[in-house]
């Protein structure tokens, strides 16, 4: 017999009674709940909540129900004429040029060219742009200075890797005419002065072939966001090859995040008000959005060949973490900014907000163990635009306050829908693990990912946590025969069996891999036949 909807609507109030709460089938954590402030519990303002005038001046990554975590308008594909020196450098930088010739990075000439061509005039123009508060221009310049900074610092690393298969030391001083403009741009936008997933490498590094145009602020049809309708603006290695596919598949995924934000707000509102129908509807819509994202993610291996990944991976490493990064043992001095060395994590799709939204809304985050790997996950969340950072953190507090997981557990249909969404997060994390094995572990023994996390520990822990939460939720729904929606019941049974199987297989696999990977640099480019879907990246973790 289904648990009563009327009783379920009283859950938030009932849970205030500790005696009654102990008797409920709650999704509880042993971690004490934080006491959030009123500000942390307030519903954040989205782009749609602002006046038309305020929207035009809003930060470029202001979140909206239409575009989600994409920038509020498509990025500038080409800098204005006054920045022609920068535009020229970036075009000549890429290893494979459109005409078939070799670019500056291929010849090891980028660093010297930067020192020759960037000067006080270019710096002054960038600082004037910062003062203008022109958000699209400032964002484009930040993207471009991040690309030049990574190319400059990591050029020696890539040259050595291509020659020997080993990652060597990078340049440990960033010259004034890169460092000062980059820091000014970063401060204006609220970013770290280093390449990031959203603000530079991926989400401001695309243009649509069809769509956008006169209305770059509109999402338009999802067809305009399909990978074959997108092109990248900047590239380290090849603007038309696997690097482009690697970036653009992520952009195509993020094009569905408007639906994620919209459905997440419905789930929260339903739990908060005790409206079971609204809550379930929100979970249905959330599952649909995650399903589309997972479909797009699964196309990665067709757009970005595993054998090509190491050809551009050198340039998306960071200068940190401190004491762990052999490329920058002394950090990096930013000339004209600070005499103290700086360490920053590298580009990683782990900085994306797709999985953290699910983690926090479904209260998976509450089950993270208190250890260094969990601290890394939370540290990754700093490396995203401030609007996303604040929204995701706020979402965690609001989900706990509304009792999203508890409310789901008080009704069998809700619990089944909740399980479906947990499984979507599992799907992303498990695919990411398969990606990582094929793209990285199979091809190099360098044990640190571009974002600075230990590959063989970080991803498996995150996957194990969601599998644990999933198994616990399934155990609260031991029988599904009474569910009116037979398709939903069938899905739950499939998910239940798969979670058990994957958790057992993961533990065995990680132990085996730990015995094989020694932590040494060793390029092993293999052209062996690949298992469908088994490709990946340092991303989406």
C-alpha positions as CSV (number, residue, x, y, z in Angstrom):
1,X,0.0,0.0,0.0
2,X,1.4,3.4,-1.0
3,X,2.3,5.7,1.9
4,X,-0.3,8.4,2.1
5,X,0.2,11.7,0.2
6,X,-1.5,13.6,3.0
7,X,1.0,12.2,5.6
8,X,3.9,13.0,3.2
9,X,2.8,16.6,3.0
10,X,3.4,16.9,6.7
11,X,7.0,15.6,6.5
12,X,8.8,18.9,7.0
13,X,6.8,19.6,10.2
14,X,7.0,16.0,11.4
15,X,10.7,15.9,11.0
16,X,11.1,18.6,13.7
17,X,9.9,16.0,16.2
18,X,13.0,13.8,16.8
19,X,11.0,10.9,18.1
20,X,8.8,10.7,15.0
21,X,11.7,11.4,12.8
22,X,13.5,8.3,14.0
23,X,10.6,6.2,12.8
24,X,10.6,7.7,9.3
25,X,12.4,6.1,6.3
26,X,14.8,9.0,6.0
27,X,17.8,9.4,3.9
28,X,20.0,10.6,6.8
29,X,23.7,11.3,7.1
30,X,25.9,10.9,10.2
31,X,27.3,14.3,9.4
32,X,25.6,17.0,11.6
33,X,23.6,19.4,9.5
34,X,25.0,22.9,9.1
35,X,23.0,25.8,10.4
36,X,22.5,27.9,7.3
37,X,21.9,31.7,7.4
38,X,18.8,33.3,6.0
39,X,20.8,34.5,3.0
40,X,21.9,30.9,2.3
41,X,18.3,29.7,2.4
42,X,17.0,32.5,0.2
43,X,16.0,31.6,-3.4
44,X,18.8,33.1,-5.6
45,X,18.0,35.6,-8.2
46,X,18.2,34.2,-11.7
47,X,18.5,36.3,-14.9
48,X,14.8,36.2,-15.5
49,X,14.3,38.0,-12.1
50,X,16.3,41.0,-13.3
51,X,15.0,44.0,-15.3
52,X,16.0,44.2,-19.0
53,X,18.5,46.9,-18.2
54,X,20.0,44.9,-15.3
55,X,20.2,41.8,-17.5
56,X,22.5,43.6,-20.0
57,X,24.9,44.5,-17.2
58,X,24.8,41.3,-15.3
59,X,27.8,39.0,-15.0
60,X,28.2,36.9,-18.1
61,X,27.6,33.7,-16.2
62,X,24.4,34.8,-14.4
63,X,22.2,31.7,-14.3
64,X,18.9,31.5,-16.1
65,X,16.1,29.0,-16.5
66,X,16.7,29.3,-20.3
67,X,20.4,28.9,-20.6
68,X,21.2,27.4,-17.3
69,X,25.0,27.3,-16.7
70,X,25.9,28.6,-20.2
71,X,27.0,32.2,-20.4
72,X,24.0,34.5,-20.7
73,X,24.9,35.2,-24.3
74,X,27.2,33.5,-26.8
75,X,30.8,34.6,-26.5
76,X,32.8,36.9,-28.8
77,X,34.4,34.8,-31.5
78,X,36.9,37.5,-32.5
79,X,38.4,40.4,-30.5
80,X,37.9,44.0,-31.7
81,X,40.5,45.4,-34.0
82,X,42.4,47.2,-31.2
83,X,43.4,43.8,-29.8
84,X,44.8,42.6,-33.2
85,X,48.2,41.7,-31.6
86,X,46.5,39.3,-29.2
87,X,44.2,37.9,-31.9
88,X,47.2,37.3,-34.1
89,X,49.2,35.6,-31.4
90,X,46.3,33.2,-30.6
91,X,45.8,32.3,-34.2
92,X,49.5,31.6,-34.8
93,X,49.8,29.7,-31.5
94,X,47.9,26.5,-32.3
95,X,50.0,23.5,-33.2
96,X,48.1,22.6,-36.3
97,X,47.3,25.6,-38.5
98,X,44.3,25.6,-40.9
99,X,46.7,25.7,-43.9
100,X,48.5,22.6,-42.8
101,X,51.6,24.4,-41.5
102,X,52.9,24.2,-37.9
103,X,52.0,26.9,-35.3
104,X,54.2,28.6,-32.7
105,X,53.6,25.9,-30.1
106,X,54.7,23.1,-32.5
107,X,58.0,24.9,-33.1
108,X,58.6,25.9,-29.5
109,X,58.4,29.6,-30.4
110,X,55.4,30.8,-28.6
111,X,57.2,32.0,-25.4
112,X,59.7,34.1,-27.3
113,X,57.0,35.6,-29.5
114,X,55.0,36.6,-26.5
115,X,58.0,38.4,-25.0
116,X,58.5,40.2,-28.3
117,X,55.0,41.2,-29.2
118,X,53.1,41.9,-26.0
119,X,53.9,45.3,-24.6
120,X,52.6,48.2,-22.5
121,X,50.3,49.3,-25.2
122,X,48.4,46.0,-25.2
123,X,48.4,45.9,-21.4
124,X,46.9,49.4,-21.3
125,X,44.2,48.5,-23.8
126,X,43.2,45.5,-21.7
127,X,43.1,47.6,-18.4
128,X,40.9,50.1,-20.2
129,X,38.6,47.3,-21.3
130,X,38.3,46.2,-17.6
131,X,37.3,49.7,-16.6
132,X,34.7,49.8,-19.3
133,X,32.7,47.0,-17.5
134,X,31.9,45.5,-20.9
135,X,31.1,42.0,-19.7
136,X,31.3,40.2,-23.1
137,X,34.6,41.8,-24.0
138,X,36.1,41.3,-20.6
139,X,35.1,37.6,-20.7
140,X,36.5,37.1,-24.1
141,X,39.8,38.8,-23.1
142,X,40.0,36.6,-20.0
143,X,39.5,33.5,-22.1
144,X,42.3,34.6,-24.4
145,X,44.8,35.6,-21.7
146,X,44.1,32.2,-20.0
147,X,45.0,30.4,-23.2
148,X,48.1,32.5,-23.7
149,X,49.1,32.0,-20.1
150,X,48.8,28.2,-20.2
151,X,50.5,28.1,-23.6
152,X,53.4,30.2,-22.2
153,X,53.9,28.3,-18.9
154,X,53.3,24.8,-20.3
155,X,55.1,25.0,-23.7
156,X,58.3,23.4,-22.3
157,X,56.1,20.7,-20.7
158,X,54.5,19.8,-24.0
159,X,57.7,19.9,-26.0
160,X,59.3,17.5,-23.6
161,X,56.3,15.2,-23.6
162,X,56.1,15.0,-27.4
163,X,59.8,14.2,-27.5
164,X,60.2,11.8,-24.7
165,X,56.7,10.9,-23.3
166,X,57.6,12.5,-20.0
167,X,56.2,15.6,-18.4
168,X,59.0,18.0,-17.5
169,X,59.1,21.4,-15.8
170,X,57.1,24.4,-17.0
171,X,58.2,28.1,-16.9
172,X,57.8,29.4,-13.4
173,X,57.6,33.1,-14.1
174,X,54.7,34.7,-15.9
175,X,55.8,37.8,-17.7
176,X,54.4,41.2,-16.8
177,X,52.4,41.7,-19.9
178,X,50.5,38.4,-19.4
179,X,50.4,38.5,-15.6
180,X,49.1,42.0,-15.0
181,X,46.2,42.0,-17.6
182,X,45.2,38.5,-16.6
183,X,45.0,39.4,-12.9
184,X,43.0,42.5,-13.6
185,X,40.5,40.5,-15.8
186,X,40.3,37.7,-13.2
187,X,39.6,40.2,-10.4
188,X,36.8,41.9,-12.4
189,X,35.1,38.6,-13.2
190,X,35.7,36.9,-9.8
191,X,37.9,34.1,-11.2
192,X,41.3,32.7,-10.4
193,X,44.0,34.0,-12.8
194,X,44.3,30.7,-14.6
195,X,42.5,28.7,-17.2
196,X,39.2,27.3,-16.0
197,X,36.6,25.0,-17.5
198,X,33.6,27.4,-17.7
199,X,35.2,30.8,-17.9
200,X,37.9,30.1,-20.5
201,X,38.5,26.6,-21.9
202,X,35.0,25.4,-22.7
203,X,31.9,27.5,-22.0
204,X,33.2,30.8,-23.6
205,X,35.1,29.0,-26.3
206,X,32.4,28.1,-28.9
207,X,30.4,29.6,-31.7
208,X,27.2,28.3,-33.3
209,X,27.3,27.9,-37.1
210,X,23.5,28.2,-37.3
211,X,21.6,29.9,-34.5
212,X,22.6,32.7,-32.2
213,X,23.4,35.4,-34.7
214,X,21.3,38.4,-34.0
215,X,20.0,36.9,-30.7
216,X,23.1,35.5,-29.0
217,X,21.3,35.7,-25.6
218,X,18.6,33.2,-26.7
219,X,19.1,29.5,-26.3
220,X,17.1,28.7,-29.4
221,X,16.4,25.1,-30.4
222,X,18.6,22.3,-29.0
223,X,19.5,21.4,-32.6
224,X,21.6,24.6,-32.7
225,X,23.6,23.1,-29.7
226,X,24.4,19.8,-31.3
227,X,28.1,19.2,-31.5
228,X,28.2,19.3,-35.3
229,X,26.7,22.8,-35.3
230,X,29.4,24.2,-33.0
231,X,33.0,25.3,-33.6
232,X,35.7,26.3,-31.1
233,X,37.3,29.7,-31.0
234,X,40.7,28.9,-29.5
235,X,42.7,25.7,-29.5
236,X,46.1,24.6,-28.3
237,X,46.5,21.6,-30.7
238,X,43.9,21.4,-33.4
239,X,40.7,23.6,-33.9
240,X,39.0,20.9,-36.0
241,X,40.2,17.7,-34.4
242,X,39.7,15.9,-31.1
243,X,40.4,18.9,-28.9
244,X,37.4,20.6,-30.6
245,X,35.3,17.6,-30.0
246,X,36.4,17.4,-26.3
247,X,35.3,21.0,-25.7
248,X,32.2,21.0,-27.8
249,X,30.6,17.9,-26.4
250,X,30.7,19.6,-23.0
251,X,29.1,22.7,-24.4
252,X,26.3,20.5,-25.9
253,X,25.7,18.9,-22.5
254,X,25.5,22.3,-20.7
255,X,22.9,23.5,-23.2
256,X,20.5,21.3,-21.3
257,X,21.2,22.9,-17.9
258,X,18.3,25.4,-18.2
259,X,16.0,22.4,-17.8
260,X,18.1,21.2,-14.8
261,X,17.8,24.6,-13.0
262,X,14.1,24.8,-13.7
263,X,13.3,21.3,-12.5
264,X,15.6,21.7,-9.5
265,X,13.6,24.7,-8.4
266,X,10.4,22.8,-8.8
267,X,11.7,19.9,-6.7
268,X,12.7,22.3,-3.9
269,X,9.4,24.2,-4.0
270,X,7.4,20.9,-3.9
271,X,9.4,19.6,-0.9
272,X,9.2,22.9,0.9
273,X,5.4,23.3,0.5
274,X,4.6,19.6,0.8
275,X,3.1,19.5,-2.7
276,X,3.6,15.9,-3.7
277,X,2.4,16.3,-7.3
278,X,4.7,19.3,-7.9
279,X,7.6,17.5,-6.3
280,X,7.1,14.4,-8.5
281,X,6.7,16.5,-11.6
282,X,10.0,18.2,-10.8
283,X,11.7,14.9,-10.4
284,X,10.3,13.7,-13.7
285,X,11.6,16.8,-15.5
286,X,15.0,16.5,-13.7
287,X,15.3,13.0,-14.9
288,X,14.5,14.0,-18.5
289,X,17.2,16.7,-18.5
290,X,19.8,14.4,-17.1
291,X,18.8,11.7,-19.6
292,X,19.6,14.1,-22.5
293,X,22.9,15.2,-20.9
294,X,24.0,11.6,-20.5
295,X,23.1,10.9,-24.1
296,X,25.3,13.8,-25.3
297,X,28.1,12.7,-22.9
298,X,28.1,9.3,-24.4
299,X,29.0,10.8,-27.8
300,X,32.4,12.0,-26.5
301,X,34.4,9.1,-27.8
302,X,33.1,9.7,-31.4
303,X,34.0,13.3,-31.3
304,X,37.3,13.1,-29.4
305,X,39.5,10.1,-30.0
306,X,41.3,8.7,-27.0
307,X,44.5,8.3,-28.9
308,X,44.5,12.1,-29.4
309,X,43.9,13.3,-25.9
310,X,47.5,13.4,-24.8
311,X,48.3,15.7,-27.7
312,X,46.6,18.6,-26.0
313,X,46.4,17.5,-22.4
314,X,49.8,19.1,-21.5
315,X,48.2,22.6,-21.8
316,X,45.3,22.1,-19.4
317,X,47.4,21.1,-16.4
318,X,47.6,23.6,-13.6
319,X,50.5,25.1,-11.6
320,X,49.1,23.3,-8.5
321,X,48.4,21.7,-6.2
322,X,51.3,22.9,-4.1
323,X,53.9,20.2,-3.3
324,X,52.2,17.7,-5.7
325,X,52.8,19.2,-9.1
326,X,56.2,18.2,-10.5
327,X,55.8,20.6,-13.4
328,X,55.8,23.6,-11.0
329,X,57.6,22.6,-7.8
330,X,58.2,26.3,-6.9
331,X,54.8,27.6,-8.2
332,X,54.6,30.5,-10.6
333,X,55.6,34.1,-10.0
334,X,53.2,36.6,-11.6
335,X,55.4,39.5,-12.5
336,X,54.0,42.9,-11.5
337,X,51.3,41.2,-9.3
338,X,53.1,39.4,-6.5
339,X,56.6,38.3,-5.5
340,X,55.0,35.2,-3.8
341,X,54.6,32.0,-5.9
342,X,51.1,31.1,-7.0
343,X,49.5,27.6,-7.4
344,X,46.2,27.0,-9.2
345,X,44.5,23.8,-10.2
346,X,44.2,23.1,-14.0
347,X,41.3,22.9,-16.3
348,X,38.9,20.2,-15.4
349,X,35.3,19.4,-16.2
350,X,35.1,18.5,-12.5
351,X,34.5,22.3,-12.3
352,X,31.3,21.9,-14.2
353,X,28.0,22.4,-12.2
354,X,26.0,19.6,-13.8
355,X,26.9,16.9,-11.2
356,X,27.2,19.2,-8.2
357,X,23.6,20.3,-8.8
358,X,22.4,16.7,-8.6
359,X,24.8,16.0,-5.6
360,X,23.4,18.9,-3.6
361,X,19.7,18.7,-4.6
362,X,19.5,15.0,-4.0
363,X,21.6,15.4,-0.8
364,X,24.4,13.0,-2.0
365,X,26.9,15.6,-0.8
366,X,25.9,14.9,2.8
367,X,27.3,11.4,2.5
368,X,30.8,12.3,1.4
369,X,33.4,11.1,3.9
370,X,35.5,13.6,5.7
371,X,38.8,13.0,4.0
372,X,41.2,14.7,1.6
373,X,39.4,13.5,-1.5
374,X,36.2,15.0,-0.4
375,X,38.1,18.2,0.4
376,X,39.4,18.1,-3.2
377,X,35.8,17.9,-4.6
378,X,34.8,20.9,-2.6
379,X,37.9,22.8,-3.7
380,X,37.1,22.1,-7.3
381,X,33.8,23.9,-6.7
382,X,35.8,27.1,-6.2
383,X,37.0,26.9,-9.8
384,X,33.8,28.0,-11.4
385,X,32.0,31.4,-12.0
386,X,30.8,33.0,-8.8
387,X,27.1,32.9,-9.8
388,X,27.4,29.1,-10.2
389,X,29.5,28.7,-7.1
390,X,26.9,30.6,-5.0
391,X,23.9,28.8,-6.6
392,X,25.3,25.4,-6.0
393,X,26.3,26.2,-2.4
394,X,22.9,27.7,-1.8
395,X,21.2,24.7,-3.3
396,X,22.9,22.4,-0.8
397,X,21.5,24.4,2.1
398,X,18.0,24.8,0.6
399,X,17.8,21.0,-0.1
400,X,18.7,20.2,3.5
401,X,16.3,22.7,4.8
402,X,13.4,21.5,2.6
403,X,14.3,17.9,3.4
404,X,14.3,16.8,-0.3
405,X,15.6,13.3,0.4
406,X,13.3,12.8,3.4
407,X,10.3,14.0,1.5
408,X,11.1,11.6,-1.4
409,X,11.3,8.7,1.1
410,X,7.8,9.2,2.4
411,X,6.1,8.2,-0.8
412,X,6.9,5.2,-2.9
413,X,6.4,6.9,-6.3
414,X,8.5,9.8,-5.2
415,X,11.2,7.5,-3.9
416,X,11.2,5.6,-7.2
417,X,11.6,8.9,-9.1
418,X,14.3,10.0,-6.7
419,X,16.1,6.7,-7.4
420,X,16.0,7.4,-11.1
421,X,17.7,10.7,-10.6
422,X,20.4,9.2,-8.3
423,X,21.0,6.8,-11.1
424,X,21.5,9.6,-13.6
425,X,24.3,11.0,-11.4
426,X,25.7,7.5,-11.1
427,X,25.6,7.2,-14.9
428,X,27.7,10.4,-15.3
429,X,30.2,9.4,-12.7
430,X,30.6,5.8,-13.9
431,X,31.0,6.9,-17.5
432,X,33.6,9.4,-16.4
433,X,35.5,6.6,-14.7
434,X,35.4,4.6,-18.0
435,X,36.4,7.6,-19.9
436,X,39.4,8.2,-17.6
437,X,40.6,4.6,-17.9
438,X,40.5,4.8,-21.7
439,X,41.8,8.3,-22.2
440,X,44.4,8.5,-19.4
441,X,45.2,5.4,-17.4
442,X,45.6,3.2,-20.5
443,X,48.0,5.7,-22.0
444,X,50.1,7.3,-19.3
445,X,51.3,6.4,-15.7
446,X,51.2,10.1,-14.8
447,X,49.0,9.6,-11.7
448,X,47.7,13.2,-11.3
449,X,44.8,14.6,-13.3
450,X,44.8,18.0,-14.9
451,X,42.8,19.4,-12.0
452,X,45.4,18.0,-9.6
453,X,43.4,15.1,-8.1
454,X,44.9,11.6,-7.7
455,X,43.2,9.7,-10.6
456,X,43.0,6.3,-9.0
457,X,41.4,7.6,-5.8
458,X,39.3,10.7,-6.5
459,X,36.9,9.4,-9.1
460,X,36.3,5.9,-7.5
461,X,35.4,7.5,-4.2
462,X,32.9,9.8,-5.8
463,X,31.3,6.9,-7.7
464,X,31.3,4.7,-4.6
465,X,29.5,7.4,-2.6
466,X,26.6,7.7,-5.1
467,X,26.4,3.9,-5.4
468,X,26.1,3.7,-1.6
469,X,23.3,6.3,-1.5
470,X,21.6,4.6,-4.4
471,X,21.7,1.2,-2.7
472,X,20.3,2.6,0.5
473,X,17.5,4.3,-1.4
474,X,16.7,1.1,-3.2
475,X,16.6,-0.8,0.1
476,X,13.8,1.5,1.3
477,X,11.8,0.3,-1.7
478,X,12.3,-3.4,-1.4
479,X,9.1,-4.2,-3.5
480,X,7.9,-2.4,-6.6
481,X,5.0,-4.6,-7.6
482,X,2.5,-2.2,-6.1
483,X,3.7,0.8,-8.2
484,X,1.0,1.8,-10.7
485,X,3.6,2.9,-13.2
486,X,5.0,-0.5,-14.3
487,X,7.7,1.1,-16.5
488,X,8.9,3.0,-13.4
489,X,8.9,-0.2,-11.3
490,X,11.0,-2.0,-14.0
491,X,13.5,0.8,-14.1
492,X,14.0,0.7,-10.3
493,X,14.7,-3.1,-10.4
494,X,17.3,-2.6,-13.2
495,X,18.9,0.2,-11.2
496,X,19.0,-1.9,-8.0
497,X,20.8,-4.8,-9.6
498,X,23.2,-2.6,-11.5
499,X,24.2,-0.6,-8.4
500,X,25.2,-3.8,-6.6
501,X,27.1,-5.2,-9.5
502,X,29.0,-1.9,-10.2
503,X,30.0,-1.4,-6.6
504,X,31.5,-4.8,-6.3
505,X,33.3,-4.6,-9.7
506,X,34.7,-1.1,-8.9
507,X,36.4,-2.2,-5.7
508,X,38.1,-5.1,-7.5
509,X,39.1,-2.9,-10.5
510,X,40.7,-0.1,-8.4
511,X,42.8,-2.5,-6.5
512,X,44.1,-4.1,-9.7
513,X,44.8,-0.7,-11.3
514,X,46.7,0.5,-8.2
515,X,49.1,-2.4,-8.7
516,X,49.6,-1.5,-12.3
517,X,50.0,2.3,-12.3
518,X,53.3,3.2,-10.7
519,X,52.9,7.0,-10.9
520,X,55.7,7.4,-13.5
521,X,55.5,9.3,-16.8
522,X,55.2,6.8,-19.6
523,X,53.7,7.6,-23.0
524,X,51.9,4.5,-24.4
525,X,49.9,5.5,-27.4
526,X,48.0,2.4,-28.3
527,X,45.9,2.0,-31.4
528,X,44.1,-1.2,-30.2
529,X,40.4,-1.5,-31.0
530,X,38.2,0.3,-28.5
531,X,35.2,-0.8,-26.6
532,X,32.2,1.4,-27.6
533,X,31.8,4.3,-25.2
534,X,35.0,3.6,-23.3
535,X,36.7,7.0,-23.7
536,X,37.1,10.1,-21.6
537,X,38.8,12.9,-20.0
538,X,39.8,14.6,-16.8
539,X,36.3,16.1,-16.8
540,X,32.8,15.8,-15.4
541,X,34.0,14.6,-12.1
